[in-house]
């Protein structure tokens, strides 16, 4: 199997890919990709306004890396998740597109970077934040194409 870098170079010249395209490009079933989204915080494709998953080139590189770790290196899901989190600075959070910038209001930054001593977010609160995150990424994607 080609390395993730080689495979990423062979991708068509576009920025966003639907899940079916990613499935064909990576030779991975769509249900596996959806499962990996739930297991790997670094794999977070944006959703279009119509609800379709849109994978960026970085997401496809992540899919190739997850696939390599699981199928070639023999990692467990938990081991691969930890390995990817360690590669991304130990946070397990998404890479550059998930980082806070100076443009983010201070109260939003404080809420996102809440101290560990606070009670964990409720399931509903976490879902709300994840939905908000997906919507903001979709808006960002739309703005990048204008």
C-alpha positions as CSV (number, residue, x, y, z in Angstrom):
1,X,0.0,0.0,0.0
2,X,1.3,3.5,-0.8
3,X,2.2,5.8,2.0
4,X,-0.3,8.4,3.2
5,X,1.8,11.2,1.7
6,X,2.0,9.5,-1.7
7,X,-1.7,8.7,-1.7
8,X,-2.6,12.3,-0.7
9,X,-0.5,13.6,-3.7
10,X,-2.6,11.4,-6.0
11,X,-5.9,13.0,-4.9
12,X,-7.9,15.0,-7.5
13,X,-7.2,18.8,-7.5
14,X,-10.0,19.9,-5.3
15,X,-10.4,20.8,-1.7
16,X,-13.6,19.1,-0.5
17,X,-14.6,15.5,-1.1
18,X,-17.9,13.7,-0.2
19,X,-17.8,10.5,1.8
20,X,-18.4,8.3,-1.2
21,X,-15.3,9.8,-2.9
22,X,-13.2,9.3,0.2
23,X,-14.4,5.8,0.5
24,X,-13.2,5.0,-3.1
25,X,-10.0,7.0,-2.7
26,X,-9.0,5.2,0.5
27,X,-10.6,1.8,-0.2
28,X,-12.5,2.1,3.1
29,X,-16.2,1.5,3.5
30,X,-18.4,4.5,4.3
31,X,-19.7,3.0,7.5
32,X,-16.1,2.5,8.7
33,X,-15.4,6.2,7.9
34,X,-18.4,7.3,10.0
35,X,-17.3,5.0,12.8
36,X,-13.8,6.4,12.8
37,X,-15.3,9.9,13.0
38,X,-16.8,8.9,16.3
39,X,-13.6,7.3,17.6
40,X,-10.9,9.8,16.4
41,X,-11.3,13.5,17.4
42,X,-8.7,14.4,14.7
43,X,-11.1,13.2,12.0
44,X,-13.9,15.8,11.8
45,X,-15.2,16.5,8.3
46,X,-17.3,19.5,7.9
47,X,-21.0,19.2,7.1
48,X,-22.5,21.1,4.2
49,X,-25.7,23.0,4.8
50,X,-27.6,20.0,3.4
51,X,-25.9,17.7,5.9
52,X,-23.4,16.0,3.6
53,X,-20.0,15.2,5.0
54,X,-17.3,17.2,3.3
55,X,-13.8,15.8,3.9
56,X,-10.8,18.2,3.4
57,X,-7.5,17.0,2.1
58,X,-6.2,16.9,5.7
59,X,-9.1,14.6,6.7
60,X,-8.2,12.2,3.9
61,X,-4.6,12.2,5.0
62,X,-5.9,11.4,8.5
63,X,-8.0,8.5,7.1
64,X,-4.9,7.1,5.4
65,X,-2.9,7.4,8.6
66,X,-5.6,5.8,10.7
67,X,-5.9,3.0,8.2
68,X,-2.1,2.5,8.2
69,X,-2.0,2.4,12.0
70,X,-4.8,-0.1,12.3
71,X,-4.2,-2.4,9.4
72,X,-0.4,-2.2,8.8
73,X,1.0,-1.4,12.3
74,X,-1.6,-3.5,14.2
75,X,-2.7,-0.7,16.6
76,X,-6.0,-1.0,18.5
77,X,-8.5,1.9,18.1
78,X,-7.4,3.3,21.5
79,X,-3.8,2.9,20.6
80,X,-4.2,4.6,17.2
81,X,-6.2,7.4,18.9
82,X,-3.5,8.0,21.5
83,X,-0.8,7.9,18.8
84,X,-2.6,10.5,16.7
85,X,-3.2,12.7,19.8
86,X,0.5,12.5,20.7
87,X,1.4,13.6,17.1
88,X,-1.0,16.6,17.4
89,X,0.5,17.9,20.5
90,X,-1.2,15.6,23.0
91,X,-4.6,17.3,23.1
92,X,-6.5,14.8,20.9
93,X,-8.2,17.9,19.4
94,X,-8.4,18.7,15.8
95,X,-5.3,20.3,14.2
96,X,-4.9,23.8,12.8
97,X,-8.6,24.4,12.0
98,X,-9.5,23.7,15.6
99,X,-7.0,26.1,17.1
100,X,-8.1,29.3,18.7
101,X,-7.0,32.6,17.1
102,X,-6.8,36.1,18.3
103,X,-10.1,36.8,16.5
104,X,-12.0,34.6,19.0
105,X,-13.8,36.6,21.7
106,X,-12.2,36.1,25.1
107,X,-15.3,34.6,26.8
108,X,-15.5,32.0,24.0
109,X,-11.8,31.1,24.4
110,X,-12.3,30.8,28.2
111,X,-15.3,28.5,27.7
112,X,-13.4,26.3,25.3
113,X,-10.2,26.2,27.4
114,X,-12.1,25.6,30.7
115,X,-10.0,24.3,33.5
116,X,-10.1,20.6,34.2
117,X,-11.5,21.1,37.7
118,X,-14.9,22.1,36.3
119,X,-17.6,19.4,36.1
120,X,-17.7,17.6,32.7
121,X,-20.1,18.9,30.2
122,X,-23.5,17.2,30.0
123,X,-24.1,15.0,26.9
124,X,-26.6,17.6,25.6
125,X,-24.2,20.5,26.1
126,X,-21.4,18.5,24.4
127,X,-23.7,17.7,21.4
128,X,-24.7,21.3,21.2
129,X,-21.1,22.4,21.1
130,X,-20.2,19.7,18.5
131,X,-23.2,20.8,16.3
132,X,-22.1,24.4,16.6
133,X,-18.6,23.5,15.7
134,X,-19.8,21.6,12.6
135,X,-22.0,24.6,11.5
136,X,-19.1,27.0,11.9
137,X,-16.8,24.8,9.9
138,X,-19.4,24.6,7.2
139,X,-19.6,28.4,7.1
140,X,-15.9,28.6,7.0
141,X,-15.8,26.2,4.1
142,X,-18.4,28.3,2.2
143,X,-16.4,31.5,2.9
144,X,-13.2,29.9,1.6
145,X,-14.9,29.1,-1.7
146,X,-16.0,32.7,-2.4
